[in-house]
Amino acid sequence: MHSIGSGEMTSQHFDRSSLRKRGSFAACTHAGSGALRRLARCNTGGVLSIFGLATPVLLMGIAAAVDYGMFERGRSRLQAQVDAAAIAAAREMQLAQTNTSRIAAVAENFVHNGEPQAMVTTRVDATALSVTVSATETYVPRIGAYFWAKAPTIAASATAKLSGTMPLCLLALDPKASAALELEQSAMMTATGCMVYSNSKNPGGLQAKDQATLKAGLVCTAGGKAKTAGATVTPDPVTDCPVMADPLRSRTPPSDTACRFNNTVISGVVQTLQPGVYCGGLKVTNAADVTLASGVYIIKDGPLMVDKGATLRGANVGFYLTGPGSNLTFAADSTISLSAPKDGPLAGLLIFDDPTGASAVAIPPYALPIPLVGGLVGKLLKGPPREHKILSDNARMLLGTIYMPQGRLIIDANKPIADKSAYTVLVVQRIDLHSGPNLILNSDYSATDVPVPPGVGPYGNSVKLTN
């Protein structure tokens, strides 16, 4: 009997197995009308197996894509809130002049209005006039939570800055006058954190002489040159500067004109005065000690005068000077301590001189037979700006803005003026410093809750994002 070896048996067995497989495949692929249906039935099991293995991977990819998209949308929303918060906070620093806590609260509230779960931090740089707002919040995955090792954090940051020129602390408005801004006889003006500006195009529109000293962050004159021989001006004046429009021209004077007090003189007594209209002026004299209650004092048709050792003090008070003869005199032996209102019609304005320059004209219109002609001649022959004088050796607190668009301010003292004020801003027609005073124009706007009027100080600079 012929025997078959194991190797031969294996070979034959393999051949028969292979034939069965090939037969099966041939049956699936045999040409005919049902060939495609047979092929589909034959591959169903394999396709289902592959699909079953691929489905979790596909779902994971879809979930990851959805979560990533939602994460990015969340980040974009947070960034938009932070951008807006930085701008709002910078404007708060500019307008309200409050402290860093208030500015931070504005930024935090702004972010939380749109993203209540965010953690907010705010950094205020008063020197650079910028606010940086940063915010973070935890993203909670909506679909693929198990794909994240830990919940991711969304973060956003923005810095807003008051852009533009240096803060304005003194502007002489007269466009033509010689010595619209003048220092002489060892007078000093110190305004190291802000800008001193003369609109006069006269070559001598800015004058400093006789050992006078002017130190400012920037000194600018619209004239082609400045006269500074014999004086120290730091830095050197910039010439041919553009004329600056009156930044406070839109301020509306107080509307109350009904006399509450008439020809008021306080002499030799201690007394508290109330706001109102002082017709005929207000005089404090003969060592009187007067405290002003907070509010607006309208000095009408007469002077505001403090002399002969008298004292005038008041917090959150503002003066409006209007009518003929309504000028200001703080005599050499007087003591003055005043800060401007925080709100109301004179918010930020310590002294507001009638912008019409309401003083007697050289030839009154009614003095001529034809009113129209009289008016024209009156305007042509109108006298020089009315004069206001600060001569006090003890006027160290003048906190706020002094606005005299048709007035000439003369400062002549032997001691520092306004040095204890967080800030002092002057917008005047002309200004003269004589005989050795040191007028100190501080610009620490965040150190007081007295607001800076729109247009001066850091206000007027635009707010923009820097990153």
CORCOR-V231527 format. One line per field, one symbol per residue. ss: DSSP state (a for helix, b for strand, c for the rest). phi: phi as a letter, one per 20 degrees, with the letter a starting at -180 (. if undefined). psi: psi as a letter, one per 20 degrees, with the letter a starting at -180 (. if undefined). A space follows every 10 residues. Layout:
BEGIN
ss=???
phi=???
psi=???
END
This chain:
BEGIN
ss=cccccaaaaa aaaaaaaaaa aaaaaaaaac ccccaaaaaa aaaaaaaaaa aaaaaaaaaa aaaaaaaaaa aaaaaaaaaa aaaaaaaaaa aaaaacccca aaaaaaaaaa aaaaccccbb bbbbbccccb bbbbbbbbcc ccccaaaccc ccbbbbbbbb bbcccccbbb bbcccccccc bbbccccbbb bbbbbbbbcc cccccbbbcc ccbbbbbbbb bcccccbccc cbbbcccbcc cccccccccc cccccccccc bbbbbbbccb bbbccbbbbb bbbbbcccbb bbccbbbbbb cccbbbcccc bbbbccbbbb bbcccccbbb ccccbbbbbc ccccccccbb bbbccccccc ccccaaaccc aaaaaaaaaa cccccbbbbb cccbbbbbbb bbbbbbbbbb bbcccbbccc ccbbbbbbbb bbbbcccbbb ccbcaaaccc ccccccbccc ccbbbcc
phi=.fedffffff ffffffffff ffffffffdf fqfdffffff ffegffffff fffeggffff ffffffffff ffffffffff ffgfffffff ffffeeleef ffffffffff fffdcfefed cccddffelc cddcbcbeed gecegfeefb ffdecbbbcd cfeoefgecb ceegecfflf cccblmfccc bfdbddccef efgdfdccbl mfcccbfbdc cfffbcecfn cdccfgfedl fffefgfdfe fefgefcffd cclfcdcmce bdddfqedfn nccdblmfcd defgqddeed laedccblme cccadmccdd dbngmeddbd fgeeccbbcf febnfdgnde ccegfemfcf efcggffdfd gffgfffgff dgffgfeccd dfebcedcep dddcfcdded dbbdcfdmfe efbcccccfb bcdclofded dfcefeebef fefgoclffn ffdbfdb
psi=ppqprhhggg ghggghghgg ghggghhhjp qrhkghghgg hhigggghgg hhhhghgghg gggggggggh ghhggggggg ggghgggghh hghgghlarh ggghhggghg ghhhnhiqpp qpppnhgilq pppqqqqppo phglhiiphq prppqqqqpp qorbrqqpip pohpihqplh opprljqqpo lhjappppip iphkhopprl kqpoprhppp qirirqojpj rooprpqprk qqppqoijhi pprqipipph qplppoojrp qpqqraonpi appprljqop ppqqapooop krropprljr poqpplqqpp pqrpjmrpoo rhjrppoqqr qhaahkpiog popoiilmrp rgoqhiiqho gggggghggh jparqqpppo ipjmmiomoa poomhkqppp pnrirqpjij pgqppporgq pppqkjrnoo nrlmhijqjo qpqphrbiqh qqpqpi.
END
